[in-house]
Amino acid sequence: MNIAILSRGENLYSTQSLLKAGKVRNHDIEVIDPALCTLAVEDGKPTLYYCNEPLNDLHAVIPRIGASNTYFGTSLVRHFESMGVFCAVSSEAILQSRNKWTSFQILSAAQIAVPKTVLGNALDSEAVLEMFENKPVILKMLQGTHGHGVILAETYQSALSTIETLKSTNIRFVIQEFIAESKGADIRVIVVDGVAVASMKRQCKIGEFRSNLHRGGTSEVIKLSYEEERLAIRAAKALRLGVCGVDLLQSDRGPMVLEVNSTPGLEGIETTTGKNISKSIIGFIERNKR
């Protein structure tokens, strides 16, 4: 098959891992930079040009769309979909998972456990904070990734001042309960085609509350409980993501979904677990194209 990886970082680990996995399976696989694509509708049909040359021979694409390029990136994926090209992650699923509030709405509709979360546009900030019983809260920008745009407010006053600042700058955000018993750790589960193919536990560094490996966190292999594995798979299914990273928290009330990432990085979890996740993604494409 002719497969393209949509990525602006050809030398990134995840991109190279997918390239290698595709070549091992004897596919013609290449990296396409979304910035060099031109989308058009001609004679009532979708057409696409790459470096000013028509691109019409692809069977499948693997979107690796960065958060800063969500609008054009998802428009590009939608264009491929309209051309009949199989996309490992759909444009609609990317959009829904990128917006934290939208994803929480979808997850809650599927009765999937998530931390208590409130959309931060209420006029009465004090009344909203009373819903959290003046306990520490997490403030999250709707479009943040890799721990960016995530703030821990440990006191009522710091939460109130931060909320008012965010509202004054028209930044969209959510307020979420702080799960103290997780002790700065979470579980990253990679789900491919409805199967949890790899999982690791991430622990934040001292003085930090975010467990992202980009922020100095550490990781170790973890065997998922039945409840954790089922929850991750259900979350992926609810958001209609063929490939995703599901972040879980271990709470006193059982496992909860913290976030679902439609473009999970592969380096940390492949290195930690020794699992070839890229091979699983290529296999997912092969099964669906047949």
C-alpha positions in Angstrom: 0.0 0.0 0.0 0.9 3.6 -0.4 0.9 5.2 3.1 1.7 8.7 4.1 2.6 10.0 7.6 1.3 13.6 8.0 4.0 15.2 10.0 6.0 18.4 10.1 8.8 16.6 12.0 10.3 14.0 9.7 13.2 13.3 12.1 11.0 12.9 15.2 11.2 9.5 16.9 7.5 8.8 16.4 7.7 9.6 12.7 10.8 7.5 12.1 9.3 4.6 14.1 6.2 4.5 11.9 8.4 4.8 8.7 10.5 1.8 9.8 7.4 -0.3 10.7 5.8 0.5 7.3 8.9 -0.4 5.3 9.4 -3.7 7.2 5.9 -4.6 6.1 6.9 -3.8 2.5 4.6 -0.7 2.1 5.5 2.4 0.2 5.5 4.8 3.1 6.6 8.5 3.1 6.3 11.6 5.2 4.2 14.4 4.0 4.6 17.9 5.5 1.1 19.4 5.8 2.5 22.9 5.3 3.4 21.9 1.7 -0.1 20.7 0.9 -2.6 22.7 -1.2 -6.3 21.7 -0.8 -8.8 22.4 -3.6 -12.2 21.5 -5.0 -12.1 21.2 -8.8 -15.0 20.2 -11.0 -17.0 19.4 -7.8 -14.3 16.9 -6.6 -11.7 17.2 -3.8 -8.2 17.4 -5.1 -4.9 17.8 -3.3 -1.4 19.0 -4.4 1.8 18.3 -2.6 4.7 20.6 -3.6 2.5 21.7 -6.5 2.1 18.2 -7.8 -1.2 16.2 -7.7 -1.3 13.7 -4.9 -3.9 11.0 -5.7 -2.3 7.6 -5.2 -2.5 7.2 -1.4 -4.3 4.3 0.2 -3.9 5.5 3.8 -2.6 8.3 6.0 -1.4 8.4 9.6 -2.1 11.9 11.0 0.6 13.3 13.4 -1.1 16.7 13.7 0.5 19.1 16.3 -1.8 21.1 18.6 -0.6 24.4 17.0 -1.7 23.1 13.6 -5.1 21.7 14.5 -7.3 23.7 12.2 -5.4 23.1 8.9 -4.3 19.7 10.0 -7.8 18.4 10.6 -9.0 20.1 7.4 -6.2 18.2 5.5 -7.3 14.9 7.1 -10.9 15.6 6.2 -9.8 16.3 2.6 -8.2 12.9 2.5 -11.3 11.3 3.9 -13.4 12.9 1.2 -11.0 11.5 -1.4 -11.6 8.0 -0.1 -8.3 7.6 1.7 -8.3 5.6 4.9 -7.2 7.8 7.9 -5.8 6.0 11.0 -7.4 8.8 13.1 -10.5 10.7 11.7 -10.6 14.5 11.5 -13.7 14.6 13.7 -12.0 12.5 16.4 -9.0 14.7 16.4 -11.1 17.8 16.9 -13.2 16.3 19.7 -10.2 14.9 21.6 -8.2 18.2 21.2 -10.9 20.2 23.1 -10.8 19.0 26.7 -14.3 20.1 27.5 -15.8 18.4 24.4 -14.0 15.2 25.2 -15.2 15.2 28.8 -18.8 15.7 27.6 -18.5 12.7 25.2 -16.8 10.6 27.9 -19.5 11.4 30.5 -22.3 10.6 28.0 -20.7 7.2 27.7 -20.6 6.9 31.5 -16.9 6.9 31.6 -15.4 8.0 35.0 -13.6 11.4 34.8 -12.5 13.8 37.6 -15.2 16.4 38.5 -14.8 19.1 35.8 -16.5 22.5 35.3 -16.4 24.7 32.2 -14.7 27.9 33.3 -17.0 30.5 31.7 -19.3 30.9 34.7 -20.0 34.5 35.7 -19.7 33.7 39.4 -16.2 32.3 40.0 -16.7 32.1 43.8 -19.8 30.0 43.4 -17.9 27.6 41.0 -15.1 27.2 43.5 -17.6 26.3 46.2 -18.5 23.3 44.1 -15.0 22.0 44.9 -15.4 22.7 48.6 -12.4 25.0 48.6 -10.0 22.1 47.9 -7.0 22.4 45.5 -8.1 22.4 41.8 -6.5 22.1 38.4 -7.1 24.7 35.8 -6.6 23.5 32.2 -6.6 25.4 28.9 -8.9 23.7 26.5 -6.2 23.2 23.8 -3.0 22.6 25.9 -0.7 19.6 25.4 2.4 18.1 27.1 1.4 19.7 30.3 1.3 23.2 28.9 -1.6 25.3 30.0 -2.1 23.2 33.2 -2.1 25.1 36.5 -2.4 23.7 40.1 -4.2 26.1 42.4 -3.6 24.8 46.0 -5.6 27.5 47.8 -9.0 29.2 47.3 -7.4 32.6 46.7 -4.9 31.4 44.2 -7.6 29.6 42.3 -9.9 32.7 42.3 -7.1 35.0 41.1 -6.0 32.6 38.4 -9.6 32.1 37.2 -10.2 35.9 37.0 -7.0 36.4 35.1 -7.9 33.7 32.5 -11.4 35.1 32.1 -10.0 38.6 31.6 -7.8 37.4 28.7 -10.6 35.4 27.1 -8.8 32.1 27.5 -11.1 29.1 27.5 -10.4 26.7 30.3 -11.9 24.1 32.6 -11.6 23.7 36.4 -11.0 20.1 37.6 -10.7 18.5 41.0 -7.2 17.6 42.1 -6.8 13.9 42.7 -4.3 14.1 45.6 -4.2 10.3 46.1 -2.6 9.8 42.7 0.5 11.4 44.1 1.6 13.0 40.9 1.4 9.8 38.9 -0.8 8.7 36.0 -1.0 5.7 33.6 -0.5 6.1 29.8 -2.3 3.5 27.8 -1.9 3.2 24.0 -5.0 1.9 22.4 -4.9 0.7 18.8 -8.0 -0.7 17.0 -9.8 -1.3 20.3 -6.8 -3.1 22.0 -4.6 -1.8 24.8 -1.2 -2.5 23.2 1.1 -0.9 25.7 0.9 0.8 29.1 3.3 2.6 31.4 3.1 4.5 34.7 4.5 8.0 34.8 5.6 9.7 37.9 6.3 13.5 38.2 9.6 14.8 39.4 10.0 16.3 42.9 8.4 19.7 43.1 6.2 19.1 40.0 2.6 17.8 39.7 2.6 17.0 36.0 3.8 13.5 35.1 4.7 14.3 31.5 8.1 12.9 30.5 8.8 16.1 28.6 8.8 17.7 32.1 11.3 15.4 33.7 8.8 12.7 34.8 10.0 9.1 35.0 8.2 6.0 33.7 8.0 2.3 34.3 6.1 -0.7 32.8 2.8 -1.4 34.5 0.3 -4.3 34.2 -3.2 -2.8 33.9 -6.0 -4.1 36.1 -9.1 -5.3 34.3 -10.9 -2.1 35.2 -8.1 0.1 33.9 -7.8 -1.7 30.6 -11.5 -1.7 30.0 -11.8 2.0 30.9 -9.0 2.9 28.4 -10.6 0.9 25.6 -14.1 2.4 26.3 -12.7 5.9 26.2 -11.0 5.3 22.8 -14.3 3.8 21.5 -16.4 6.7 22.9 -14.2 9.3 21.1 -14.0 7.0 18.0 -10.2 7.0 18.0 -8.5 4.1 16.1 -5.2 5.2 17.6 -4.8 7.1 20.8 -3.1 7.6 24.2 -5.4 7.4 27.2 -4.2 8.9 30.4 -5.7 7.3 33.6 -5.6 8.4 37.2 -5.7 5.9 40.1 -8.2 7.4 42.6 -9.9 6.3 45.8 -13.1 5.9 43.6 -11.3 3.7 41.1 -9.6 4.5 37.8 -10.5 7.7 36.0 -9.8 9.1 32.5 -7.7 12.2 32.8 -7.2 12.9 29.1 -7.2 11.3 25.7 -4.6 12.2 23.1 -5.2 11.6 19.4 -1.5 12.0 18.5 0.4 10.3 21.3 4.2 10.4 21.3 5.7 6.9 20.9 9.3 7.4 22.1 8.6 7.3 25.8 6.3 4.3 25.8 8.1 2.3 23.2 11.4 2.8 25.1 9.8 2.0 28.4 7.8 -1.0 27.4 9.8 -2.4 24.5 6.6 -2.7 22.6 6.5 -1.9 18.9 3.5 0.3 18.8 4.2 1.5 15.3 3.9 -2.1 14.1 0.4 -2.3 15.7 -0.6 0.9 13.9 0.5 -0.5 10.5 -1.4 -3.7 11.2 -4.5 -1.6 12.0 -4.3 0.1 8.6 -3.8 -3.2 6.8 -6.8 -4.8 8.4 -9.1 -1.8 7.7 -7.9 -1.4 4.1 -8.7 -5.0 3.3 
